[in-house]
Amino acid sequence: MLIFIDTHSGVPIYDQIYTQIKALIIRGEVKENDMLPSIRSLAKELRISVITTKRAYEELEKEGYVYTVPAKGCFVAKRNTELIKEQSIMKLEEMISQVFAFARENGISRNELLEIINNETEELL
């Protein structure tokens, strides 16, 4: 499992780990019941504190992405794809609301905003 840490990003390291593992799970690159690297081995590989790695794993478990078996390790939980999709849609709606608010505050017209969106979707999708 490849995890990249950017110490200059301003994003906490535990959050970078959490976000990257979550993305791997959502994309199906790690499957249900796959074992994640141990907290200690991942910390050693990334050259970070065990506490930082533990916090990322705790967040993943709290959100239902992984489960822990005592003395065995952390494993990918069964994905509730509908719940994950609903959470993603809610987050996207929040982000879009922020974009609209930013556009209003900065005098960007509806047509200008739609043009920006169309240009971005052509490049990304």
Disulfide bonds with the S-S distance in Angstrom:
none
